[in-house]
Amino acid sequence: MASSTRDRLIETAMQLFWAKGYGSSSVADVLQASGVNSGSLYHFFPGKQDLLLAVLERYRDGIGEMLLAPAWQGVDDPIERVFALLARYREGIVMTDCTYGCPIGSLALEIHEPDPPVRAALAANFDAWTAAIEECLVAAGARLPGTVDRRELAEFVLS
């Protein structure tokens, strides 16, 4: 039961932070939307920042399951995988009339103050995405010129 309560808190926070932003989502909002009492929340997360770090960890650890696997289903070619991922992003933007945004990118833009643990978690998320694209570009082998830095190209593709 405990892990399901923790998961519910994280999933609720993920939705609220994406829809409303981190600053506009209060602990009370998370409690109300998740149906969890404050004692349970504070048992797992001493503060709102701890919940944010858990959200960022969930995104980082779930990149394969939440983002890559659905985009790459049935796509074996590494270059086509890059395009499939970009097509999935585009689909989200078109389907939501340009209101869809990257939840990690939105958090990175919103959190202006220096916050080393949060900044490190954001960087780990971007690094995981970049590494996934870089793997595709490396797997493409000689289809790309040898002088192309795969890591730099991966960063460019994602930006």
For each residue, the residues with C-beta under 8 A, 3 or more apart:
1: 4 5
2: 5 6
3: 6 7
4: 1 7 8
5: 1 2 8 9 36 40 44
6: 2 3 9 10 44 54
7: 3 4 10 11
8: 4 5 11 12 34 35 36
9: 5 6 12 13 30 34 36 40 41 44 45 51 54
10: 6 7 13 14 51 54 55 58
11: 7 8 14 15 34 58
12: 8 9 15 16 30 33 34 36
13: 9 10 16 17 25 30 51 52 54 55
14: 10 11 17 18 55 58 59 103
15: 11 12 18 19 33
16: 12 13 19 20 25 29 30 33
17: 13 14 20 21 22 25 52 55 103 106 107
18: 14 15 101 103 106
19: 15 16
20: 16 17 24 25 29
21: 17 24 25 106 110
22: 17 25 52 107 110 111
23: 110
24: 20 21
25: 13 16 17 20 21 22 29 30
26: 29 30
27: 30 31 38 41 48 51
28: 31 32
29: 16 20 25 26 32 33
30: 9 12 13 16 25 26 27 33 34 36 41 51
31: 27 28 34 36 37 38 41
32: 28 29 35
33: 12 15 16 29 30
34: 8 9 11 12 30 31
35: 8 32
36: 5 8 9 12 30 31 40 41
37: 31 40 41
38: 27 31 41 42
39: 42 43
40: 5 9 36 37 43 44
41: 9 27 30 31 36 37 38 44 45 51
42: 38 39 45 46
43: 39 40
44: 5 6 9 40 41 54
45: 9 41 42 48 50 51 54
46: 42 50
47: 50 51
48: 27 45 51 52
49: 52 53 115 117 118
50: 45 46 47 53 54
51: 9 10 13 27 30 41 45 47 48 54 55
52: 13 17 22 48 49 55 56 107 118 121
53: 49 50 56 57 117 118 121
54: 6 9 10 13 44 45 50 51 57 58
55: 10 13 14 17 51 52 58 59
56: 52 53 59 60 104 107 118 121 122 124 125
57: 53 54 60 61 121
58: 10 11 14 54 55 61 62
59: 14 55 56 62 63 66 103 104 125
60: 56 57 63 121 124 125 128
61: 57 58
62: 58 59 65 66 67
63: 59 60 66 67 68 125 128 129 132
64: 67 68 69 132
65: 62 68 69
66: 59 62 63 69 70
67: 62 63 64 70 71 85 88 129
68: 63 64 65 71 72 85 132
69: 64 65 66 72 73
70: 66 67 73 88
71: 67 68 75 81 84 85 87 88
72: 68 69 75 81 84 85
73: 69 70
74:
75: 71 72 80 81 84
76: 80 81
77: 80 81
78: 81 82 135 136 137 138 139 140
79: 82 83 136 137 140 143
80: 75 76 77 83 84
81: 71 72 75 76 77 78 84 85 136
82: 78 79 85 86 133 136 137 157
83: 79 80 86 87
84: 71 72 75 80 81 87 88
85: 67 68 71 72 81 82 88 89 133
86: 82 83 89 90 157
87: 71 83 84 90 91
88: 67 70 71 84 85 91 92
89: 85 86 92 93 102
90: 86 87 93 94
91: 87 88 94 95
92: 88 89 95 96 100
93: 89 90 96 98 100
94: 90 91 97 98
95: 91 92 100
96: 92 93 99 100
97: 94
98: 93 94
99: 96
100: 92 93 95 96
101: 18 105 106
102: 89 105 106
103: 14 17 18 59 106 107
104: 56 59 107 108 122 125 126
105: 101 102 108 109
106: 17 18 21 101 102 103 109 110
107: 17 22 52 56 103 104 110 111 122
108: 104 105 111 122 126
109: 105 106
110: 21 22 23 106 107
111: 22 107 108 115 118 119 122
112:
113:
114: 119
115: 49 111 118 119
116: 119 120
117: 49 53 120 121
118: 49 52 53 56 111 115 121 122
119: 111 114 115 116 122 123
120: 116 117 123 124
121: 52 53 56 57 60 117 118 124 125
122: 56 104 107 108 111 118 119 125 126
123: 119 120 126 127
124: 56 60 120 121 127 128
125: 56 59 60 63 104 121 122 128 129
126: 104 108 122 123 129 130 158
127: 123 124 130 131
128: 60 63 124 125 131 132
129: 63 67 125 126 132 133 158
130: 126 127 133 134 151 154 155 158
131: 127 128 134 135 154
132: 63 64 68 128 129 135 136
133: 82 85 129 130 136 137 154 157 158
134: 130 131 137 138 150 151 153 154
135: 78 131 132 138 139
136: 78 79 81 82 132 133 139 140 154
137: 78 79 82 133 134 140 144 148 150 153 154
138: 78 134 135 141 150
139: 78 135 136
140: 78 79 136 137 143 144
141: 138 144
142: 146
143: 79 140
144: 137 140 141 148 150 153
145: 148
146: 142
147:
148: 137 144 145 152 153
149: 152 153
150: 134 137 138 144 153 154
151: 130 134 154 155
152: 148 149 155 156
153: 134 137 144 148 149 150 156 157
154: 130 131 133 134 136 137 150 151 157 158
155: 130 151 152 158 159
156: 152 153 159
157: 82 86 133 153 154
158: 126 129 130 133 154 155
159: 155 156
